[in-house]
Amino acid sequence: QNVSVEVLDHLEQLALVDFRDLEGVERLQKAIQFADQLHEVNTDGVEPMDSVLEDRSLYLREDDVTEGNCTKELLENAREKVEEYFVAPPGNIPLSKLEERETFLQGS
Amino acid sequence: AAARGGGAWRRAWHCGAGGAHGPFPHGQRAGTCNERGRAVPAGKSGLAPWVPVVGLEIHAQISSNSKLFSGSKVQFAAPPNSLVSFFDASLPGTLPVLNRRCVEAAVMTGLALNCSINKKSLFDRKHYFYADLPAGYQITQQRVPIAVNGSLSYSLCIDNKMSQMVTKTVRIKQIQLEQDSGKSLHDDTRSQTLVDLNRAGVGLMEVVMEPDMCCGEEAAAAVRELQLILQTLGSSQAVMAEGQLRVDANVSVHHPGEPYGVRTEVKNINSLRFLAKAVDYEIQRHIEELENGGTILNETRAFDSKLGCTVPMRDKEGKQDYRFMPEPNLPPLILYDAKSLPANMNHQQVINIDWINERLPDLPSVKREKLVEQYGILPEHSFTLLNEDGLAEFFENVVKQTQMKPKKVIGWILQDLLSYLKQHSLSVKESPVNSFLLADLLNLLEKKEVSSTAAKQVLAELWKGEGKTPLEIVKEQKLQLLQDQKELEQICQAVIDGQESEVIMMVLG
């Protein structure tokens, strides 16, 4: 079972990955096949584990102000800034539709 | 749109008991209500009536010194990006550390809303791209939130009459802890967005209300009561104007007996007035669209307060896929109660639900009941007292200092005092007349040293705030009631003597 072009396109939009070429897509398919082996294990009646930290206790911090006040340092990373604000484009620039993009998936 | 009053869509539905209303001008629709008190507006003649359905997601900023997962300060209005830690800016190598106070605030709120508190709750990542979300995801509680299955009771006036109040209940689906995002300032002239991360990472409680409401008025009343509860608990200051309480409304309409219609979401409403308007506008928009044969898109919209309408929101086209996953850096949050309290754990690391429950203050509904019971005032009076910050305290202070019965005092508080404050847009704290002065005046009235009319005159003078006492004003303006019988007879005789012709006319009949 292959992963459909629609799903691959959807993933490219959501995660901003670029499958680049056939090898990239095949690697994804192989990874899915590998993970599918998990289905061979019978997990009836077993509570799913969602964190290896499940037996750790969650540390609770006191409500004190201990950080912040490092505007200059933070803004050093900014390519553009305006009066201590970070500058971003006016809104999300959506990836253009599949037909218009230069992506390997176009040919599929 | 018919311009009237505020210039936006007028609420056309009357929730609660009521019969059919006559035809409205300007294309507004009449509403009739069924037994369950839901508005069932009549459509165009021949068409089936519509049932509007309204649910709410309310984000309340937690009142705490520092943020949910970092030690940066929480403060409104500070120099941009000055209250931001490396974690808040999502720099690599940083980790979230949960703030105890935020958990306590959520537990208090859950208990006040009759929720079950989950002794084990989990944190998740909700992914989406936006400039004010530096990590590319928000830490929230999607699978197992901290509190579930509660309820909130609120009251409405029927037909704008305070004397007829009806109590409604809305179910609380859940309360979850989550991070706030930073703030985007859109600079359209230079085609850029300026990002301030001071707000990024501030703790939020998201309160999800089930779609049990049917119009803007119900939505606003429910949120108002929630606001009062949060302020009483201190878990959030809930000042909407400062963005501490934001509401997203989910709206749909359907015909009775049919499945729910497609819903739209109106996001980031930041005033109770706009909430009522936005909800009613959206209901109206759905109905008109559907009656004209159109369909409703499942989309996210914003409320344009100047135009009084909702508009589609940019960057929200298409269904969002948030790719929820467990937050790998946080173990489950475990809460305890008296029974399950661990023996050997450090107190500071333990949150005891029962301990918090025992220390909850009186909620607004309880305060209102106590006022009615203690002072013999009407329920609707207690609502007004609690609705104005400081008014209940003012009332109680006056009652303590005067012999006048509370039932009489309340009239002076709600009519004379409150109407003046409203006229001059003053809060109770800013009142030029304090409780001592008013109590002094009411005592003069009780002892019959002045008439009721004279008392109102004195009050008018007191509003000037010139520092005079009621007694001084009475003496200045000679408003004392005369008690001496002889003096009164002399005055009457003088009047009669001065108006001979009128007296003769009267005697002749």
Boltz contact constraints between the chains, C-beta under 6 A:
constraints:
  - contact:
      token1: [A, 14]
      token2: [B, 321]
      max_distance: 6.0
  - contact:
      token1: [A, 50]
      token2: [B, 326]
      max_distance: 6.0
  - contact:
      token1: [A, 51]
      token2: [B, 326]
      max_distance: 6.0
  - contact:
      token1: [A, 53]
      token2: [B, 331]
      max_distance: 6.0
  - contact:
      token1: [A, 56]
      token2: [B, 331]
      max_distance: 6.0
  - contact:
      token1: [A, 58]
      token2: [B, 98]
      max_distance: 6.0
  - contact:
      token1: [A, 58]
      token2: [B, 331]
      max_distance: 6.0
  - contact:
      token1: [A, 58]
      token2: [B, 333]
      max_distance: 6.0
  - contact:
      token1: [A, 60]
      token2: [B, 98]
      max_distance: 6.0
  - contact:
      token1: [A, 60]
      token2: [B, 100]
      max_distance: 6.0
  - contact:
      token1: [A, 60]
      token2: [B, 349]
      max_distance: 6.0
  - contact:
      token1: [A, 61]
      token2: [B, 97]
      max_distance: 6.0
  - contact:
      token1: [A, 61]
      token2: [B, 99]
      max_distance: 6.0
  - contact:
      token1: [A, 63]
      token2: [B, 64]
      max_distance: 6.0
  - contact:
      token1: [A, 63]
      token2: [B, 65]
      max_distance: 6.0
  - contact:
      token1: [A, 63]
      token2: [B, 66]
      max_distance: 6.0
  - contact:
      token1: [A, 63]
      token2: [B, 99]
      max_distance: 6.0
  - contact:
      token1: [A, 63]
      token2: [B, 101]
      max_distance: 6.0
  - contact:
      token1: [A, 65]
      token2: [B, 65]
      max_distance: 6.0
  - contact:
      token1: [A, 65]
      token2: [B, 66]
      max_distance: 6.0
  - contact:
      token1: [A, 65]
      token2: [B, 73]
      max_distance: 6.0
  - contact:
      token1: [A, 66]
      token2: [B, 71]
      max_distance: 6.0
  - contact:
      token1: [A, 67]
      token2: [B, 70]
      max_distance: 6.0
  - contact:
      token1: [A, 67]
      token2: [B, 71]
      max_distance: 6.0
  - contact:
      token1: [A, 67]
      token2: [B, 72]
      max_distance: 6.0
  - contact:
      token1: [A, 67]
      token2: [B, 85]
      max_distance: 6.0
  - contact:
      token1: [A, 68]
      token2: [B, 72]
      max_distance: 6.0
  - contact:
      token1: [A, 68]
      token2: [B, 73]
      max_distance: 6.0
  - contact:
      token1: [A, 68]
      token2: [B, 83]
      max_distance: 6.0
  - contact:
      token1: [A, 68]
      token2: [B, 84]
      max_distance: 6.0
  - contact:
      token1: [A, 68]
      token2: [B, 85]
      max_distance: 6.0
  - contact:
      token1: [A, 69]
      token2: [B, 82]
      max_distance: 6.0
  - contact:
      token1: [A, 71]
      token2: [B, 81]
      max_distance: 6.0
  - contact:
      token1: [A, 71]
      token2: [B, 82]
      max_distance: 6.0
  - contact:
      token1: [A, 74]
      token2: [B, 81]
      max_distance: 6.0
  - contact:
      token1: [A, 74]
      token2: [B, 84]
      max_distance: 6.0
  - contact:
      token1: [A, 74]
      token2: [B, 89]
      max_distance: 6.0
  - contact:
      token1: [A, 82]
      token2: [B, 194]
      max_distance: 6.0
  - contact:
      token1: [A, 84]
      token2: [B, 80]
      max_distance: 6.0
  - contact:
      token1: [A, 84]
      token2: [B, 81]
      max_distance: 6.0
  - contact:
      token1: [A, 85]
      token2: [B, 80]
      max_distance: 6.0
  - contact:
      token1: [A, 85]
      token2: [B, 194]
      max_distance: 6.0
  - contact:
      token1: [A, 85]
      token2: [B, 196]
      max_distance: 6.0
  - contact:
      token1: [A, 86]
      token2: [B, 195]
      max_distance: 6.0
  - contact:
      token1: [A, 87]
      token2: [B, 192]
      max_distance: 6.0
  - contact:
      token1: [A, 88]
      token2: [B, 131]
      max_distance: 6.0
  - contact:
      token1: [A, 88]
      token2: [B, 193]
      max_distance: 6.0
  - contact:
      token1: [A, 88]
      token2: [B, 195]
      max_distance: 6.0
  - contact:
      token1: [A, 90]
      token2: [B, 191]
      max_distance: 6.0
  - contact:
      token1: [A, 90]
      token2: [B, 193]
      max_distance: 6.0
  - contact:
      token1: [A, 91]
      token2: [B, 314]
      max_distance: 6.0
  - contact:
      token1: [A, 91]
      token2: [B, 315]
      max_distance: 6.0
  - contact:
      token1: [A, 92]
      token2: [B, 129]
      max_distance: 6.0
  - contact:
      token1: [A, 92]
      token2: [B, 315]
      max_distance: 6.0
